[in-house]
Amino acid sequence: MKILIRNGHVIDPANKIDARNDVFIAAGRIVGVGQAPNGFTANRTIDADRLIVAPGLIDLSARLREPGFEHKATLESELTAAVAGGITSLACPPDTEPPLDEPGLVEMLKHRARNLNLAHVYPHGALTIKLKGQTLTEMGELAEAGCVAFSQANTMVQDTQVLLRALQYAATFGHSVWLQPQDSYLAREGVAHDGEVASRLGLAGIPVLAETVAIATVLQLVRSTGVRLHFARISSAAGLALIDEARAGGLKVTCDVSVNHLHLCDVDIGYFNTHCRLQPPLRSHSDRDALRRALADGRIDALCSDHTPVDDDAKQVPFGEAESGATGLELLLPLTLKWAREMKLPMSTALARITSDAARVLGIAAGTLSPGAAADLCIFDPRAAARVTRESLKSQGKNSPFLGLELTGWTRYTLAGGHVVFEQR
């Protein structure tokens, strides 16, 4: 199949392209931007006039809920939501049921995703068996099965000797480790940021100290082992400052932030809005603003949806009993564009955080429209406005703190491997 995308405004941050261009696709690859290859005759033409043509978006954290949690979502429902949001590649944490701690489970997930022929799925393997933090997994076998990194999902290894051994093993064989920094003892029984809002509402707090203690500990272990480490979902200015200091000292670590923490703070909990029950918790207004600035200047490497579909029953309970998480695959693009407009940033900078920068962090060949690259593209209308409703979300999870909000910038076409996998009709 040969496809011509004509008259679009091409924004490819990896190649510093930001201009009106045609894009030419053949055999699932980009074969030209701007000038047609010799003898190129399109089987299909997509008119992208007044639309933005960008590399397919890359989401660094999206729970697909299979295997084990099909009552919350299915692989098909969530990958359908992903391509509707312009996402062509996504990483999924290992906290399925059972966790992704055996090669057979990873191979099954990859096989199911390939058969659906929608977005590309890059699983993270469990760092420890059953995510219990006690016994290391066979990382080599999991990597051969398709895992691109290893993590503990939302938990930390409490035994620092086990964590040291895990990082040493990963460093020896060149594996990347992703950790969400939160000291489980300091966060124990907490459900919201430890601040004025939690006190007023009578909610058990999780102090910023839970994040900074975990980051400080991990950084010491990284210095000792030299492992490639990524901090997932930074939530505080103090935590970010520790990472900045470590980088200034020559330590090579990366970090990301969720789109929820980019726009929301603990005040948005309001009167116990369980859609704002997140992990890590929404922090203070000043923390949120610090994260927004750090993402803009590149101190935070990438942005993710932290997509976590939850069934209605798990949210329609008191705040302290509600399950953490928010759906976000379809909202990643419009919320990224919203942040860029508010920060007065070029669209190319915003798109870089969810394309080429995310690809670099994940360590995959994606997020670019270079000739020869896989034809994964997101074509969107930057002016299209729509209200977020339960009915408009294709994800099986309808749990979003942004329900009712009108957002601008929605996907019109998504191409994965040179095939149109989503088309707004």
Secondary structure as GFF3:
##gff-version 3
##sequence-region A 1 425
A	DSSP	beta_strand	2	12	.	.	.	ID=ss1
A	DSSP	three_ten_helix	13	15	.	.	.	ID=ss2
A	DSSP	beta_strand	17	26	.	.	.	ID=ss3
A	DSSP	beta_strand	29	33	.	.	.	ID=ss4
A	DSSP	beta_strand	44	47	.	.	.	ID=ss5
A	DSSP	beta_strand	52	55	.	.	.	ID=ss6
A	DSSP	beta_strand	57	59	.	.	.	ID=ss7
A	DSSP	alpha_helix	75	84	.	.	.	ID=ss8
A	DSSP	beta_strand	87	92	.	.	.	ID=ss9
A	DSSP	alpha_helix	103	116	.	.	.	ID=ss10
A	DSSP	beta_strand	120	126	.	.	.	ID=ss11
A	DSSP	three_ten_helix	129	131	.	.	.	ID=ss12
A	DSSP	alpha_helix	139	145	.	.	.	ID=ss13
A	DSSP	beta_strand	149	151	.	.	.	ID=ss14
A	DSSP	alpha_helix	160	172	.	.	.	ID=ss15
A	DSSP	beta_strand	176	179	.	.	.	ID=ss16
A	DSSP	beta_strand	192	193	.	.	.	ID=ss17
A	DSSP	alpha_helix	196	201	.	.	.	ID=ss18
A	DSSP	beta_strand	205	206	.	.	.	ID=ss19
A	DSSP	alpha_helix	208	225	.	.	.	ID=ss20
A	DSSP	beta_strand	228	231	.	.	.	ID=ss21
A	DSSP	alpha_helix	237	248	.	.	.	ID=ss22
A	DSSP	beta_strand	253	258	.	.	.	ID=ss23
A	DSSP	alpha_helix	259	263	.	.	.	ID=ss24
A	DSSP	three_ten_helix	266	269	.	.	.	ID=ss25
A	DSSP	three_ten_helix	274	276	.	.	.	ID=ss26
A	DSSP	alpha_helix	285	297	.	.	.	ID=ss27
A	DSSP	beta_strand	302	304	.	.	.	ID=ss28
A	DSSP	three_ten_helix	312	314	.	.	.	ID=ss29
A	DSSP	three_ten_helix	319	321	.	.	.	ID=ss30
A	DSSP	three_ten_helix	329	331	.	.	.	ID=ss31
A	DSSP	alpha_helix	332	343	.	.	.	ID=ss32
A	DSSP	alpha_helix	347	353	.	.	.	ID=ss33
A	DSSP	alpha_helix	356	362	.	.	.	ID=ss34
A	DSSP	beta_strand	377	387	.	.	.	ID=ss35
A	DSSP	beta_strand	406	416	.	.	.	ID=ss36
A	DSSP	beta_strand	419	423	.	.	.	ID=ss37
###
